[in-house]
Amino acid sequence: MLKKLKNLGPGLIVTAAFMGPGTVTTASITGASFGFALLWAIAFSTVATIVLQEMAGRLGLVSRKGLGEALATTFKIPAVRIAAIALMIAAIAFGNAAFETGNIIGTAIGLEAIVGGSTKIWAVVIGIIAFVLLYLGIYKLIEKVLVGLVLIMSVVFLLSAIVARPDLGAAFSGLLIPRIPEGSLVSVIALIGTTVVPYNLFLHSNSVQEKWSDELLIPEAISESRFDTIVSIALGGLITMAILSTSAAAFFGAGTTIDSAGAMAEQLEPLLGPAARIFFATGLFAAGITSTITAPLATAYTICGALGWEQNLKAIKFRSAWIITLVVGTVLAASGTRPLQAIVFAQAANGLLLPLVAVFLLFVMNRSDLLGEYKNKTVTNILGFTVVLVAAGLGANQLLKVFGVV
C-alpha cells in the first residue's frame, strides 16, 4: 500500500488542476446559497471524473497515444474525421479559454486580498507571469511548491468542516437525495464543470505515458494508474465537499453575500482566527497559478495531438496554441466587472461542454484495433454514457431556460 501511495502522480495532477479557484469559489457560493442541498452533485461529479479519467489513463498506457492523437485516427470517413476534430478543438479551445479566465480571476482575487490593488491589474500581471514561466519552461520548478500550498489549504478546509459542526442530517440528505432547488441549476452544472474538467482527459492520457514507461507490463501499469486515479480524485471530491459544507455551516440562512476572498475566508475563522483571510487568499493564489499554467498546456496538447503537430514546449505551433489561450483568458479576466460570478460561469461553461468531449472519449475507448482486450467493457460504457446523459440533460435544461422554453 505504501508503495502504491508513493507512486501517485498523474491522478494528483488532475486533482490539482480541478482544485483551483473555480472549485473553491463555486463550492463556497453554492454552500452559502443552497446549504447542503447540492452535495450530491459533488458526489456525482467525483464518480464521473474517476470513470472518465480511468478511461483516459488506460488509453494512454495501452495505445501510447494522447486522446487528441487517438481521436484523429478514429473516424475513417474524411469529412466526419475533419468535422469531429474541428468540433473537439473548438470545444476545448472555448472551454479552456473560459476556464483560464476563471483561473486568472481567482488568482487575482487572492493577490488583491493579500496586497491590495485591482483584480483587473493583477489579472494582467498574472497573465505575464504565466507566460514567462511557460515560455521558459521552468514552471515545473515551482509547481510542487504551489501544489503543496493548495494541499495545505485543503487540509485546513477538512479540519474546518469538522470544527464548524455541520448539520449531519442535512448533509447526508443533500448527499444521498438528488434535488435541484429553485435557482440552483447553474450551480449544479458549475459543480460538475469544475470537477469533471474536459481538458484533464487530454492531460491524463499524456501524463501516464511519462509516469509508466512502455517497458512495464500493461496490466501492472493499468492497476497502478487506476489506484492513482481513484485515490487522488476521491480526495479532491472530499475536499470540495468540505468546502461546501464549511460554507453552508457558516453562511447559509445568515443573509451573507459572498463577494470577495475576504468574505469566503470567514468560513475558516473558527479554526484560524485573524489569519484566515491571509491563509485563504494565499491558497487561492496558489491554486490559481497552478491551474493558470495547466489549462493553456492542455489546449496545446489537444490541438497539436489532433492535428499531428509536434508536442514540444519549444515548438512554434505548440507555443502558439497555449499563448492564444493564455491571452484570451487574461483579456477576459482583466475586462470583467463581477469576478466571482465570472468564475462560476467559467465552471458552468465547462459543464456544458463535458458531454461532447465525453462522447468522443467513449468512441475512442471502444476501438478494438487500438486497445484490443483493454477496450471498454459493457459496465464501463454504461457508466460513461450515464455521465454523458446526466450532464447533457442538465445542460439542455439550462439552455431551454435561457431561451424561455421552460
C-alpha positions as a printed Julia matrix, in Angstrom:
406×3 Matrix{Float64}:
   0.0    0.0     0.0
   2.8    2.42    0.92
   4.48   1.69   -2.41
   1.25   2.5    -4.24
   0.84   5.78   -2.35
   4.4    6.76   -3.25
   3.57   6.0    -6.88
   0.76   8.54   -7.08
   1.31  11.03   -9.89
  -0.96  11.76  -12.88
  -4.07  11.48  -10.69
  -2.69  14.13   -8.35
  -2.01  16.38  -11.34
  -5.65  16.0   -12.37
  -6.81  16.77   -8.82
  -4.5   19.79   -8.51
  -5.84  21.05  -11.86
  -9.51  20.92  -10.86
  -8.87  22.04   -7.26
  -8.33  25.59   -8.46
 -10.02  28.88   -7.56
 -13.09  27.84   -9.54
 -13.73  24.9    -7.23
 -13.15  26.93   -4.06
 -15.34  29.8    -5.24
 -18.13  27.68   -6.73
 -18.35  25.39   -3.68
 -18.27  28.35   -1.27
 -21.0   30.29   -3.08
 -23.13  27.15   -3.51
 -22.9   26.28    0.18
 -23.81  29.82    1.2
 -26.75  29.95   -1.23
 -28.24  26.46   -1.01
 -26.8   24.9     2.13
 -26.04  21.18    1.86
 -28.66  20.52   -0.85
 -26.16  20.1    -3.69
 -23.64  17.78   -2.05
 -25.0   15.05   -4.32
 -23.71  16.99   -7.35
 -20.16  16.84   -5.98
 -20.53  13.1    -5.29
 -21.8   12.53   -8.84
 -19.05  14.63  -10.4
 -16.37  12.84   -8.37
 -17.53   9.42   -9.55
 -17.91  10.75  -13.1
 -14.35  12.1   -13.01
 -12.97   8.77  -11.82
 -14.84   6.9   -14.58
 -13.69   9.19  -17.39
 -10.13   9.73  -16.16
  -9.65   5.96  -15.77
 -10.52   5.63  -19.45
  -8.08   8.4   -20.41
  -5.31   6.79  -18.38
  -5.96   3.35  -19.85
  -5.93   4.84  -23.36
  -2.52   6.42  -22.82
  -0.98   3.29  -21.28
  -2.25   0.79  -23.86
  -2.03   2.81  -27.09
   0.81   5.17  -26.02
  -1.25   7.94  -27.62
  -2.94  11.0   -26.2
  -6.7   11.46  -26.6
  -6.21  14.04  -29.35
  -3.95  11.72  -31.34
  -6.3    8.77  -30.9
  -9.34  10.75  -31.98
  -7.58  11.87  -35.16
  -7.48   8.24  -36.33
 -10.89   7.11  -35.04
 -13.18   8.27  -37.85
 -12.37   6.78  -41.27
 -14.61   8.99  -43.43
 -12.56  12.16  -44.14
 -15.49  14.58  -43.79
 -16.57  13.04  -40.47
 -12.98  12.99  -39.19
 -12.42  16.65  -40.06
 -15.76  17.66  -38.51
 -15.03  15.7   -35.32
 -11.53  17.15  -34.93
 -12.76  20.68  -35.64
 -15.6   20.29  -33.13
 -13.27  18.9   -30.47
 -10.7   21.66  -30.95
 -13.4   24.34  -30.85
 -14.91  22.87  -27.69
 -11.6   22.57  -25.86
 -10.41  25.99  -27.03
 -13.64  27.66  -25.88
 -13.89  25.69  -22.66
 -10.25  26.23  -21.71
 -10.45  29.94  -22.51
 -13.42  30.21  -20.12
 -11.65  28.05  -17.54
  -8.47  30.09  -17.9
 -10.47  33.26  -17.29
 -11.74  31.8   -14.01
  -8.23  30.67  -13.03
  -6.73  34.12  -13.57
  -9.58  35.89  -11.8
  -9.26  33.57   -8.81
  -5.52  34.18   -8.61
  -6.09  37.93   -8.91
  -8.66  37.86   -6.1
  -6.1   36.14   -3.89
  -3.45  38.78   -4.63
  -5.94  41.59   -4.11
  -6.78  40.26   -0.66
  -3.1   39.86    0.27
  -1.52  43.07   -1.03
  -4.41  45.2    -2.28
  -4.78  46.72   -5.74
  -7.26  45.94   -8.5
  -8.16  42.47   -9.73
  -8.01  43.78  -13.3
  -4.4   44.92  -12.89
  -3.44  41.7   -11.14
  -5.07  39.69  -13.94
  -2.64  41.24  -16.43
   0.32  40.66  -14.09
  -0.66  37.01  -13.62
  -1.02  36.53  -17.36
   2.51  37.88  -17.84
   3.92  35.66  -15.05
   2.27  32.55  -16.55
   3.57  33.5   -20.0
   7.16  33.8   -18.74
   7.0   30.52  -16.82
   5.56  28.63  -19.79
   7.84  30.26  -22.35
  10.98  29.49  -20.35
   9.69  26.04  -19.4
  10.58  26.5   -15.71
   7.01  26.24  -14.39
   7.68  22.71  -13.08
  10.23  24.11  -10.63
   7.55  25.99   -8.72
   4.6   23.67   -9.39
   5.45  21.38   -6.46
   5.51  24.32   -4.04
   2.19  25.64   -5.33
   0.53  22.22   -5.19
   1.85  21.91   -1.63
   0.16  25.2    -0.68
  -3.1   24.0    -2.21
  -2.87  20.73   -0.27
  -2.27  22.64    2.97
  -5.34  24.77    2.3
  -7.28  21.59    1.55
  -6.32  20.07    4.92
  -7.48  23.25    6.65
 -10.85  23.04    4.89
 -11.26  19.44    6.02
 -10.47  20.44    9.6
 -12.72  23.48    9.32
 -15.61  21.29    8.19
 -15.19  19.3    11.42
 -14.8   22.39   13.63
 -17.86  24.02   12.03
 -20.04  21.14   13.29
 -22.35  21.0    10.26
 -25.88  19.64   10.48
 -25.13  15.98    9.7
 -28.76  15.21    8.95
 -28.95  17.94    6.33
 -25.54  16.94    4.98
 -26.48  13.29    4.48
 -29.79  14.33    2.95
 -28.02  16.6     0.47
 -25.51  13.86   -0.32
 -27.95  10.98   -0.84
 -31.08  12.68   -2.25
 -30.53  14.46   -5.6
 -32.64  17.59   -5.91
 -32.3   20.94   -7.64
 -33.66  23.83   -5.54
 -35.12  26.83   -7.34
 -32.37  28.87   -8.97
 -29.63  26.28   -8.39
 -29.32  24.68  -11.85
 -26.35  26.83  -12.88
 -24.65  25.9    -9.59
 -25.23  22.19  -10.27
 -23.7   22.48  -13.73
 -20.84  24.56  -12.32
 -20.07  21.99   -9.6
 -19.88  19.3   -12.27
 -17.9   21.52  -14.65
 -15.36  22.48  -12.01
 -14.64  18.81  -11.19
 -15.08  16.89  -14.44
 -12.78  19.16  -16.43
 -12.65  18.14  -20.13
  -9.05  19.21  -20.66
  -7.88  16.88  -17.87
  -8.77  13.93  -20.1
  -6.15  15.06  -22.6
  -3.57  15.83  -19.91
  -4.1   12.46  -18.22
  -3.71  10.38  -21.38
  -0.34  12.08  -21.98
   0.97  12.22  -18.39
   0.5    8.48  -17.7
   2.89   7.73  -20.55
   5.61   9.69  -18.77
   4.87   8.09  -15.39
   4.72   4.46  -16.59
   7.04   3.52  -19.46
   6.12   1.01  -22.13
   8.65  -1.41  -20.58
   6.22  -2.05  -17.7
   3.63  -4.79  -18.21
   0.3   -3.23  -19.25
  -1.84  -4.95  -16.56
   0.5   -3.71  -13.83
   0.59  -0.19  -15.25
  -3.21  -0.06  -15.55
  -3.62  -1.32  -11.96
  -1.27   1.34  -10.58
  -2.9    4.03  -12.71
  -6.4    3.09  -11.5
  -5.29   3.24   -7.87
  -3.7    6.63   -8.52
  -6.85   7.92  -10.21
  -9.34   6.67   -7.6
  -7.39   7.81   -4.53
  -6.38  11.23   -5.91
  -9.77  12.21   -7.33
 -11.71  10.86   -4.33
  -9.54  13.08   -2.13
 -10.33  16.06   -4.35
 -14.06  15.33   -4.14
 -13.88  15.02   -0.35
 -12.14  18.4    -0.1
 -14.75  20.03   -2.34
 -17.49  18.63   -0.1
 -15.65  20.03    2.92
 -15.51  23.5     1.33
 -19.23  23.45    0.54
 -20.11  22.11    4.0
 -17.97  24.69    5.8
 -19.56  27.48    3.77
 -23.06  26.09    4.37
 -22.46  25.92    8.13
 -21.01  29.44    8.19
 -23.26  31.36    5.8
 -26.46  29.54    4.79
 -29.51  31.29    6.16
 -27.44  34.14    7.6
 -28.1   36.52    4.71
 -24.36  36.8     3.96
 -23.36  37.8     0.43
 -20.08  36.33   -0.75
 -18.48  38.97   -2.96
 -14.78  38.77   -2.11
 -11.99  36.48   -0.93
 -12.3   38.1     2.47
 -15.96  37.07    2.7
 -15.14  33.5     1.68
 -12.32  33.41    4.22
 -14.78  33.98    7.07
 -15.64  30.27    6.95
 -12.09  29.49    8.14
 -12.16  31.87   11.12
 -13.32  29.24   13.66
 -10.05  27.39   13.0
  -7.58  30.12   12.01
  -8.96  33.27   13.61
  -7.47  36.53   12.24
  -5.08  34.59    9.98
  -7.99  33.15    7.97
  -8.02  35.95    5.38
  -4.31  35.73    4.53
  -4.29  31.93    4.53
  -7.35  31.68    2.3
  -6.03  34.29   -0.12
  -2.61  32.6    -0.31
  -4.21  29.23   -1.06
  -6.47  30.8    -3.67
  -3.43  32.38   -5.31
  -1.51  29.07   -5.31
  -4.47  27.14   -6.69
  -4.99  29.76   -9.37
  -1.39  29.89  -10.59
  -1.22  26.09  -10.86
  -4.41  25.95  -12.92
  -3.46  29.03  -14.95
  -0.37  27.2   -16.18
  -2.13  23.87  -16.77
  -5.09  24.98  -18.91
  -3.07  26.54  -21.79
  -0.78  23.49  -21.87
  -3.79  21.19  -22.16
  -5.12  23.24  -25.07
  -1.79  22.96  -26.85
  -1.59  19.18  -26.29
  -5.15  18.76  -27.58
  -4.75  20.83  -30.73
  -1.27  19.59  -31.65
  -2.16  15.97  -30.92
  -5.32  16.1   -33.05
  -3.58  17.82  -35.96
  -0.4   15.75  -35.8
   1.81  18.69  -34.85
   4.91  18.42  -32.69
   4.05  18.32  -28.97
   7.04  20.16  -27.59
   7.16  23.24  -25.36
   9.55  24.95  -27.77
   7.69  24.05  -30.98
   6.22  27.14  -32.66
   2.72  25.7   -33.25
   2.55  24.22  -29.74
   3.69  27.52  -28.26
   1.17  29.48  -30.35
  -1.72  27.34  -29.08
  -1.01  27.96  -25.4
  -0.25  31.63  -25.98
  -3.65  32.22  -27.6
  -5.46  30.51  -24.71
  -3.5   32.48  -22.13
  -4.02  35.82  -23.88
  -7.77  35.27  -24.31
  -8.14  34.27  -20.65
  -6.1   37.26  -19.49
  -8.07  39.76  -21.6
 -11.43  38.39  -20.44
 -10.29  38.35  -16.8
  -8.98  41.92  -17.0
 -12.18  43.22  -18.6
 -14.66  41.55  -16.23
 -16.73  43.51  -13.72
 -18.12  40.73  -11.49
 -15.18  38.41  -10.78
 -16.83  35.77   -8.58
 -19.79  35.42  -10.94
 -17.35  35.09  -13.87
 -15.61  32.21  -12.12
 -18.89  30.34  -11.62
 -19.82  30.98  -15.27
 -16.47  29.52  -16.38
 -17.18  26.3   -14.49
 -20.72  26.15  -15.93
 -19.3   26.55  -19.46
 -17.1   23.51  -18.89
 -20.11  21.6   -17.61
 -21.98  22.33  -20.82
 -19.04  21.18  -22.98
 -18.42  17.99  -20.98
 -20.92  15.72  -22.84
 -19.28  16.44  -26.19
 -15.76  15.57  -25.05
 -17.01  12.52  -23.11
 -18.74  11.16  -26.22
 -15.51  11.5   -28.19
 -13.66   9.63  -25.42
 -16.21   6.81  -25.49
 -15.82   6.45  -29.27
 -12.08   6.04  -28.87
 -12.35   3.67  -25.89
 -14.42   1.19  -27.9
 -11.81   0.72  -30.65
 -10.63  -2.89  -30.73
  -7.88  -2.05  -33.23
  -6.38   0.48  -30.8
  -7.0   -1.08  -27.39
  -7.59  -4.77  -28.07
  -8.66  -6.6   -24.91
  -8.35  -3.36  -22.92
 -11.19  -1.57  -24.69
 -14.26  -0.59  -22.66
 -16.41  -3.34  -21.23
 -20.22  -3.07  -21.09
 -20.29  -1.81  -17.5
 -17.73   0.91  -18.23
 -19.73   2.04  -21.27
 -22.93   2.19  -19.24
 -21.21   4.33  -16.59
 -19.71   6.57  -19.27
 -22.98   7.1   -21.12
 -24.75   7.77  -17.8
 -22.32  10.64  -17.18
 -22.98  11.96  -20.69
 -26.77  11.75  -20.31
 -26.87  13.46  -16.92
 -24.51  16.26  -17.97
 -26.3   16.72  -21.3
 -29.71  16.75  -19.61
 -28.68  19.42  -17.14
 -27.06  21.5   -19.88
 -30.07  21.22  -22.18
 -32.41  22.2   -19.34
 -30.32  25.3   -18.64
 -30.27  26.31  -22.32
 -34.03  25.87  -22.57
 -34.45  28.13  -19.56
 -32.17  30.75  -21.1
 -34.34  30.82  -24.22
 -37.56  30.82  -22.19
 -38.8   27.43  -23.38
 -39.19  26.04  -19.82
